[in-house]
Amino acid sequence: MGIRTVEQYKQSLRDGRRVYISGERVDDITRHRILGLTVDTIGAAYELAEKGDQKTKELLIAKHPETGEPINRFYVTPRTAEDLANRTKAIHTLMRQTGGLPFGKDIGTDCLNAAMAVARMMGNKQYEANAKNFLEHLRKNDLHTCGAITCVKGDRGKEPAHQTHPDYYLHVVDKNKEGIYVKGAKIHITSAPAANEILVVPTRQMRENEADYAVSFAIPANTKGITFICRNGRGTWSDKEFHADRPVRELTEAMIVFDNVFVPWERVFMCGEWKFSMAIAYTFATFHRFTAISYKVPSVEVMAGCAVAMAKYNGLFKVSHVREKLADIAAYVETLRALADAAAMKPVMYGDIAVPNPLIANMAKLHFASKYHEFVKLIQDIGGGILATSPDKRDWDNPEIHDYLEHYLGGHDCTTEERLRMIHETMRHVASHESAFHEVTTVHAEGSMAAQKMMILHESPLDKYEKFAKIAAGILPIGTPVD
Ligand SMILES: Cc1cc2nc3c(=O)[nH]c(=O)nc-3n(C[C@H](O)[C@H](O)[C@H](O)COP(=O)(O)OP(=O)(O)OC[C@H]3O[C@@H](n4cnc5c(N)ncnc54)[C@H](O)[C@@H]3O)c2cc1C
């Protein structure tokens, strides 16, 4: 098959999966008020691959490296910097052309690429073949995947083996000739209820007495014992909003409960090799932070655009303190872009798999997360208090008060409606329920800042820095080798 239509994708979700939202069991998520939006958001990517212009199709649809058949771009295992850069370009195009994050393949392939690289590191031919066969399954059937890494974790101060019960981290509870049984729960999993396949990777390093927790596999979403408990979403636009004519794009996260779920051996990529649990979690994190910084660039571009437009509509574009803030806004966006590009251009080769540069990918994610709230503050500052108090679309549409709004809420070189539309777009990003969600997401999704700093420390040449200082201080002689 290679490339599915959006209808084929939707039909594949009517498979008896066990999904709950707000305490209600949902039989057909494609028709649900909230979950249907997730399906449509992912569906937009299927639509674009099917009906987009030639250039877009060439970006979203790649050639199978061996057979030349069409496959989704995300299913190209990166071998070169160009492959990584094409993945970023595909993400940018998907976001700009659909107005959302229509991801159904990114995080799953981040998991699979990591599993493949680590299977080779282990020298385990069976796991490597399992990963390769699973990739062919995804390619052939153009499946939507989610990546389930984050365990619920219980007491964060205790390791998996020392928790009050063994299930705070997903683990193997039984094994036989056919496969393994797993128990536990993964949480915050993006787009999970709308996935065809769930890819599981350990959330952290495991020790010798935690070998049962060192487990990685792929499993269909409708497998017996799997339950999705979904977060509630924003729902469709209301008539209070200026965007009523535009589709809502959002992805729901879910907790996935694995209640003694059977996984056949051919779907297993790690089982008990605790010494490699760190390698798989680390390699996944590198791939995934690269994916993250790729999709964050278009997100912050739109927000920066709101600041520029609001500065102009408020007649303040040429005022020096506003220009200084716009310079800081542009510097934030462009530093992120430069780091994202550099992470692709300087990959680290794990055998023949090109892994985005771990140091740069983590620096980019840390830059994004640690400065995001300051970036939001600058936009709030430029926009003005109207971002908190603006009348809404119903006020605008009411003839009894419309003329007051038209008369009093005008600005510079724009219609009042244009100014109000831009105010509401800006509110979405910096003064709404949605923007608060993104502020938390920025800090935690793709790992906390502490996790990024840990990887930056690990990847940085601290010994070299020290040697340079010691040479400068005369503690080591000039000419001391530093490499
Ligand atoms: C919107 C959203 C989407 C997400 N999508 C996915 C997804 O698709 N798949 C997936 O697997 N995950 C996903 N995540 C999860 C994300 O990776 C986690 O939120 C992140 O790793 C932090 O874990 P946590 O939420 O359990 O926070 P916690 O672990 O509770 O962290 C809270 C704070 O405690 C610190 N901390 C935690 N443990 C320790 C410790 N032992 N020692 C010292 N400090 C510690 C952290 O550094 C942080 O500062 C998503 C998260 C969000 C918000």
The ligand as a MOL file (V3000), in Angstrom:
LIG
                    3D

  0  0  0     0  0            999 V3000
M  V30 BEGIN CTAB
M  V30 COUNTS 53 58 0 0 0
M  V30 BEGIN ATOM
M  V30 1 C 2.0970 17.8660 26.4580 0
M  V30 2 C 3.0670 16.7730 26.7440 0
M  V30 3 C 3.2740 15.7780 25.8040 0
M  V30 4 C 4.1090 14.7050 26.0820 0
M  V30 5 N 4.2460 13.6970 25.1580 0
M  V30 6 C 4.9230 12.5720 25.4960 0
M  V30 7 C 4.9420 11.4390 24.6240 0
M  V30 8 O 4.3760 11.4670 23.5280 0
M  V30 9 N 5.5860 10.3160 25.0330 0
M  V30 10 C 6.2190 10.2380 26.2440 0
M  V30 11 O 6.7640 9.2050 26.5530 0
M  V30 12 N 6.2300 11.3030 27.0860 0
M  V30 13 C 5.6010 12.4590 26.7470 0
M  V30 14 N 5.5970 13.5380 27.5980 0
M  V30 15 C 6.2410 13.3830 28.9010 0
M  V30 16 C 7.4890 14.1880 29.1440 0
M  V30 17 O 8.5940 13.6050 28.5240 0
M  V30 18 C 7.6150 14.2590 30.6840 0
M  V30 19 O 6.6320 15.1740 31.1300 0
M  V30 20 C 8.9720 14.6700 31.1510 0
M  V30 21 O 9.9180 13.6690 30.8720 0
M  V30 22 C 8.9650 14.9460 32.6590 0
M  V30 23 O 8.4740 13.8390 33.3810 0
M  V30 24 P 7.2700 14.0350 34.3960 0
M  V30 25 O 6.1790 14.7310 33.6790 0
M  V30 26 O 6.9720 12.7170 34.9920 0
M  V30 27 O 7.8030 15.0320 35.4710 0
M  V30 28 P 8.5900 14.7140 36.7870 0
M  V30 29 O 9.5080 13.5550 36.5610 0
M  V30 30 O 7.6520 14.6410 37.9100 0
M  V30 31 O 9.4930 16.0120 36.9070 0
M  V30 32 C 9.1990 17.1390 37.7320 0
M  V30 33 C 10.5170 17.7480 38.1690 0
M  V30 34 O 11.1880 16.8190 39.0160 0
M  V30 35 C 12.5190 16.5810 38.5630 0
M  V30 36 N 12.8370 15.1890 38.8510 0
M  V30 37 C 12.0910 14.0960 38.5400 0
M  V30 38 N 12.6990 12.9750 38.9770 0
M  V30 39 C 13.8270 13.3680 39.5880 0
M  V30 40 C 14.8950 12.6660 40.2610 0
M  V30 41 N 14.8880 11.3520 40.4060 0
M  V30 42 N 15.9310 13.3900 40.7490 0
M  V30 43 C 15.9520 14.7310 40.6110 0
M  V30 44 N 14.9720 15.4450 39.9910 0
M  V30 45 C 13.9360 14.7760 39.4820 0
M  V30 46 C 12.4740 16.9010 37.0540 0
M  V30 47 O 13.7510 17.2550 36.5440 0
M  V30 48 C 11.4920 18.0750 37.0380 0
M  V30 49 O 12.1920 19.2590 37.3400 0
M  V30 50 C 4.8060 14.6530 27.3160 0
M  V30 51 C 4.6310 15.6860 28.2590 0
M  V30 52 C 3.7810 16.7310 27.9830 0
M  V30 53 C 3.6220 17.8070 29.0250 0
M  V30 END ATOM
M  V30 BEGIN BOND
M  V30 1 1 1 2
M  V30 2 1 2 3
M  V30 3 2 2 52
M  V30 4 2 3 4
M  V30 5 1 4 5
M  V30 6 1 4 50
M  V30 7 2 5 6
M  V30 8 1 6 7
M  V30 9 1 6 13
M  V30 10 2 7 8
M  V30 11 1 7 9
M  V30 12 1 9 10
M  V30 13 2 10 11
M  V30 14 1 10 12
M  V30 15 2 12 13
M  V30 16 1 13 14
M  V30 17 1 14 15
M  V30 18 1 14 50
M  V30 19 1 15 16
M  V30 20 1 16 17
M  V30 21 1 16 18
M  V30 22 1 18 19
M  V30 23 1 18 20
M  V30 24 1 20 21
M  V30 25 1 20 22
M  V30 26 1 22 23
M  V30 27 1 23 24
M  V30 28 2 24 25
M  V30 29 1 24 26
M  V30 30 1 24 27
M  V30 31 1 27 28
M  V30 32 2 28 29
M  V30 33 1 28 30
M  V30 34 1 28 31
M  V30 35 1 31 32
M  V30 36 1 32 33
M  V30 37 1 33 34
M  V30 38 1 33 48
M  V30 39 1 34 35
M  V30 40 1 35 36
M  V30 41 1 35 46
M  V30 42 1 36 37
M  V30 43 1 36 45
M  V30 44 2 37 38
M  V30 45 1 38 39
M  V30 46 1 39 40
M  V30 47 2 39 45
M  V30 48 1 40 41
M  V30 49 2 40 42
M  V30 50 1 42 43
M  V30 51 2 43 44
M  V30 52 1 44 45
M  V30 53 1 46 47
M  V30 54 1 46 48
M  V30 55 1 48 49
M  V30 56 2 50 51
M  V30 57 1 51 52
M  V30 58 1 52 53
M  V30 END BOND
M  V30 END CTAB
M  END
